Amino acid sequence: MSTLITEWNPDDEVFWEKTGKRVARRNLIWSIIAENIGFSVWMLWSVTATRLPKVGFDYTTDQLFLLVAIPGLVGALMRFPYTFAVPRFGGRNWTVVSALLLLIPTLSLAVLVTRPETPFWLMALAAASAGLGGGNFASSMANISFFYPDKKKGLALGLNAAGGNIGVSNVQFLVPILIGPGAVAAAIGGYHTEAGIYLQNAGLMWIPLILLSAAGAYFFMNNLASARSNFKDQMAATKNKHTWIIAWLYIGTFGSFIGYSAALPLLLKMEFPAVTLELSFMGALVGSVARPLGGYLADKMGGARITFWNFAAMGLATLGIIHFLDEKSYAGVVAMFMVMFITTGVGNGSTFRMVPILFRRDHLRAAHGEGEAAREAALITARRHSAAVLGLTSAIGALGGFFIPRSFGASIKATGGATTALVYFFFFYVTCMGLTWWCYMRTRFLVNRIPSLAEADA
């Protein structure tokens, strides 16, 4: 089987049914696996940081929130080069490389958490390396966008993103089990504290899976010749106003998802220290599952409509969290965060669904009346620009993984609680509602569905 595919036209229905669908599905499956592990590694410190005081580390609350936040910042920054890596090196090749790079954060964590004398700067450096896992999303989404026809991108990108996002839930559910105390953690063995905590297992447990994903990508994924483009072509997408509008909205959706996922375990630990029930993993799970729903609803009802009302729901959920924090109700806070996570998932799907629609529409309009060859060239350019925008907006959106934990840490340090940070988040969601309405709902064009070529030329 050749790893390089030179002829690829997914919008040709005959080609798609005969060849394209099978190849695209195989690449999607291994892309999801690799991205899932990337997300898991990215969020390792959301769980690890909460256990450091129990194993002898004398870090302040603000420092613990910083350890949770640093991978978010690095992951966001890494998404810029990762976006451009797919057209430069090939989707299959880069998936292999990006998977193997995850050995750096997992091994460094496994070593340092067994040494309570580790200085904070070195621990922060190890946490920063976990950001490599955050970069995987951008390259994965950019890569998969080339494999599917425009009319099927919503579901494909939703499944790819959801499969990766579930990695956050995986790490927050599995790591507490595998670090102990308990029989499973003890069976793995190694260094442990008097409390029976095997914290190094949080890193070691992912190594076999990392190697599996790298091997699967090497043997079963493909590079697409049509995905190749130079840096100048990709940067052309940054001149389009939609790139920056979608980026702002994506901070509100994905930034909230990854930021709350990172901060919630530590936030609940600080606000409700007497509660031992581990429920934080549920938020990332429901948010991940809701993501394909957002893409589906956007296909049926319009991306702008779904995104607008979704931000309204996020604002109300924020007010609910503030209310139950003031009431000291653990059940209420968790319930409101579950609502918040569902809306982040729906918003992620609906916001990303708008990208290929917008760029296809604009490029087809520009090629109107210039013949079949011009239309085909416009579609290719639209796919390349859409892939670049998916990566760039995911990078900007991922900054929420840094700002939300840092905001909670700063709010708790300054006021003793998280309410101040949540008030700022509420007003940010209001700006997202206003931007969605102004740019996509007040005009005659609603980001609703992909027009046919005939409709676009009409």
N, C-alpha and C positions, 0 to 999 in steps of 0.2 A: 504494500500500500504506500503510495507516494504521500509524503507529508506536505508537499506544496501543490495546491490546486490553482491552475492557471485560468480555467474557464469557470466562471461562477455568475449565474444570473437568476437569483431567487425569485424575481418578479415574473419570470417566465413560468406560467403554471405547468406546462408540460415538463420542463426541466425540474421544477420543484417536486412534482409528484413522483417522477421517475428516479431522481438522484438526490436532489437538494435536501428534501425533508429528512432522509435517513442520515446524511452526513451532518446536517445542522443539529439534529437531536443528539448524536454521539458527542459532538463538541460541546453542546450545552450541558450534558450530564457531567462531563469531567471538569468543565468550567465551574459548575456549581460546587462540586466536591472541593476543588482547590480554593475557591473563594470562601467556602464555609470554614475551612481550616484557617484561612487568613484572618477572617473576622474573629475566630476563637482566640488566636494568638494576640490580635490587636487588643482585645478586651481582657487579657489575662490579669492585668493589674487592677481591674475593677473588683476582683475577688481577692487577689493576693494582698493588696494594700490593707484590707480590713483585718487580716490575720497577723500582720507584722508586729503589732504590740504584744500579741499573745506569745510570740516566739522570741521576745527579748529586744526588739528594736525600739529605741526611744525617740520616735519621731513625733512632731506636733500634729494636731488635726489639720492645719493648713498644709503641712508638708505631705501628709497622706493624700489629701485632695489633689495636690500637685502631681504626685505619682500617678494618680488616676487620670489627670488631665494631659500630661505630657505625651502619652501615646496618641491622643486625639490630634494634637497639634502636628506632630511628626507625620502621622498618617495622612492628614490633609495635605501637607506639603509634598509628601511622596506621590500623591495622586497626579500631580502635574507631570513629572517625568514618566510615570507609569502609563499615562494616557498616550504619550508620544512613542512609547516603547513598542506597542503593537504594530503600527505602520512601519516602524524602523526595523524591528527584528523578527516580526511574525508572531501571531497569537499563540501558536503551539510552543514555539521556542521560549517566549517570555513567560508563559505559564510555568514551564519547567524551572526556569531561573528564579522566578519570584517565589515559587514554592520552596526551593532549597534555601533561599535567603532566610526563611523563617526559623532555620536551625540556630541562627544568631540569638534572637531574643529568648528562645526556649532554653537553650543551654546556659546562657548568662543568668537567667532567673534561677535555674536549678542550682547553680553554684552559689550565688550571692545570698539567697534567703537562708542558707545554712550558716551564715556568718553574721551574727548580730552586731559585730563591731564595724560592719561595712559603713563607710561615710555616706552621707546623704547624696552627695554629688555623683558618686559611683552608682548608687542605686537608681538615681534619676536617669543616668546614662543608659542603664540596662532597660529601664521602663521606656525610654525614648526609642530603643531599637525595636520594641513591639509595634511601633508605628509602621514598620515594613509590611505588617499584615493589613494595615488600612489601605495601603497603596494598591493592593490586589483588586479591589473593587473597580477602580477606574479602568485598569487594563482589561479586566474581565468583561465589563459592560461594553467597552469600546469594541472588543473583539467579537462578542456575540452579536452586536448590532449589524455586523457585516454579513452574517450567515442567514438572516431571516428576511423575507419580503416585508415591505413597509406595512402591509395590512396585518401582519402577524407579529410585529415587533412588540406590541403592547404586552401580550401574554408572555412572550419569550423573555423579554427584559424583566418583566415582573417575577417570573419564576427564577431567573438567574439571580436577581437581587434578593428575593425572599430566601432562596436556598443559602445565600451567603449570610444574610442577616440572622438566620436561625443559629449561626455560629455563636452569636452573642449569648443566646439562651443556652446553648450547649455548654459553654464555658462556665456560666453561672450556676448551672445545674450539676454538672459532672465534677468540677474541681472541688467543691466542698466535700463530695463523697470520697474522692481519691486522695485528698490530703489528710483526711481523718479528723478526729480520732475514730477508728473503726476497723473492722476486720479487713476490708478491701484495701485501705491504705497500708495497713500493717503487712499485708501479703506482698505488696510491692517492696516494702522494706526501705532501708537506708537511714539517714539521719533523722531523728525526731526529737521533739522537746519532751519535757516531763508531762505535758498535757497530751502527748501522743499525736502531735500534729506533724505530718510529713509534708512540709510546704514545698519541698523541691519537686514533689510529684506534679505540681501545677505546671511545670515546664516539661518534665520528662514524658508525661503522658501523650504529648502531641507528636513526638519524634517519629514513631512508626507511621502515623497518619500522614505526616509531611512527606515521608519517603514514598508512601503509597500514591499520594496525589501527584508527585513529580513523575513517578513511573507511568501512571495512567495517562498523564498529559503527553509524555514522550511517545508512547506507543499508540495512542488512540485519537489524538487531536491533529488538526491540520493548520497550515499556514495558507492564507488566501493572497494570491498575487494582486487581486483587486483591492485589497486593504492597504496596499503600499501607497504612501504619499510622503511628500517631504514636509519639513517643518514649516516652510512658508505657506503651503497649502492649508495645513492644519490651523495655523495662527490666523488665517483669513476669517475663521469662524468667530474670532474675538471681536471683529469689527461689526458684527451683527448685534443689534440692541437686544434681541431675544436671549442671547447668551447670558447677559448680565441680569436681565429680569428673572429668568429661570434660576440663575445662581442664587439670587436673593431669596426666592421662594423656597429653594431647596435647603437653604440654611434653616428655614422654619420647619421643614418636614424632616429631612434626613438628619440635619444638625440636632434637632430635638430628639430623634430616635437614638442616635449614637451618644449624645450628651447625657440624656437621662439614663440610658443603659449603663454607661460608665459610672455615673454618680449615685444611682439609686441604692446599691448595696451599702455604700458607706453612709449615705444620707440617712437611711433607715436605722443604721447602727448608731448614729449620733443622736437622732431625734427620739428613738425608742430603744434605749440600751437594754431594757429588761426583756425585750421580745427576742426569742431565739428562732422563731419560725422563718425559714428561708423561702421567700416568695418573689424575690426580685427577678429571678430568671423568667417568671411568667410574663413580665412586661415585654421583654425582647421577643419572646415567642409569639405573643398575640400580634405584636407590631409587624413581625416578619410574615406571618400568615395573612395579615390584612393587606400586604403590599400588592399581590396579584389582583385582589379585589378592587383596589384603586385603579389599576390599569384597565380592568374589565369595565368598571363603571364609567371611566373616561371614554372608552370606546363607544358605550351605549348612550351616555347622557351628555358628554362634552367635558373635556379636561378642565376648562375654565370654571364651569359650574361646580364640579366636584371639588376642585381646589379651593374655591371661594368659601363654600359652606363648610368645608373641612377645617379651614382656619378659624371660622366662627366657633366650631366645636372645640378646637384646641384652646381658644381663649376662655371658653366656659369651663373646660376641664382645669385650667390653671387656677381660676377663681375657686373651684371646688377643692383643689389641693390646699390652697391658702386657708380656706375655711376649716378643713379638717385638721390641718397642722395647728391652728389656733385652738381647736377643740381637743387636741392631743388624742385623736382617734386614729389608731393604727389601721384598723379595717377601712375607715373612710379614706385615708391617704392612699392606701394600696389600691382601693377600688377606683379612685380618681386617676391614679397613675395608669391603671389598666385601660381606662377610657382614653387617656392621653396617648398611650402606645398604639392603640387601634387607629386613632386619627393620624398619627405619624406614618403608619403603614399605608393607609389609604392615600394620604397626601403624597407620599413618596411615589406611589404608582401613578397617580393622576398627573403629578408635575412632570415626571420623566416622560409620560406618554405624549405630552405636548411637543417635545423636542423634534422627533422625526416628522410630525405633522407640519409644524411650522416651517422647517427647512425644505421639506418636499414641496409644500405649497409655494413658497417664495421662489425657489429655483425653477419650478415649472412655469410660473408666471413670467419669469425673466426670459425663458426660452420659448414663449408663446409665438406661434407663427413662423418659427425658424426651421421646421422640419423634424423628421423622426430622429435624425442623428443628434440634433441639438437637445431633444427631449431626453434621449438616452444619456447623453453627457451630463445633463442637468440632474438626472437621478443619481448618477455615480457621485457627482460633486455633493449632492444633498446627503448621501449616505456618509461620505467622508467627513463633512462638516458636522453632521449629527453625532457621529462617533466621537469627534473631538470635543463637542459641547457636552456630551454625556460625561466624559472624563473630567473636563474642566469644572463643570458645575458640581460634580460629585466631590471634587477637591475643595471647592469653596464651601459647599454645604457641610463637609466633614469638620470644618472649624468649630462647629457646635460641640464636637467631642472634647474640645479644649475649653471653650468659653463657659459651658454650663457647669462642669465640675469646679472650675476656678471661681465662677460667680457664687456657687453655693459655699465654697470654702471661705471666700472673702466676706460673704454675708454673715455666715456663722461667726467668723472672727470679729466682725465689727458690731453685730447686733445680738449675737447669741442664737440666731435662728435663720431659716432659709427664706422667710417671707419677702424680704427686700429683693432678692434675686428673682423670685417668682413674679413680682410686680413688674419688673423690667421685661421679663419674658412675655407677659400678657400684652404689654404695649407693642412689643415687636410683632406679635401675631396680628394685632390691629393693622400695622403697616403692611403686612403681607396681604390681608384682606383688601385694603385700599389699592394696592398695586395690581392685584389680580383683576379687580373690577375696572380700574382705569385703563389697563392695557388690553384686556381680553373680553370684558363683558359689556362695556358701554358702547362698543362699536357693533357694526352689523355682523362682523365675523366672529363667531364663537369657535374656540379650539375644540371641535367636536369630533370630526372623523377625517380620514384621509380621502380626498376627492379622487375620483378616477382620472385618468389622463384626459379623457374627453371633457369631463367637468372642469378640470383645471385649465384647459385650453379655451373653454367657452367664454 
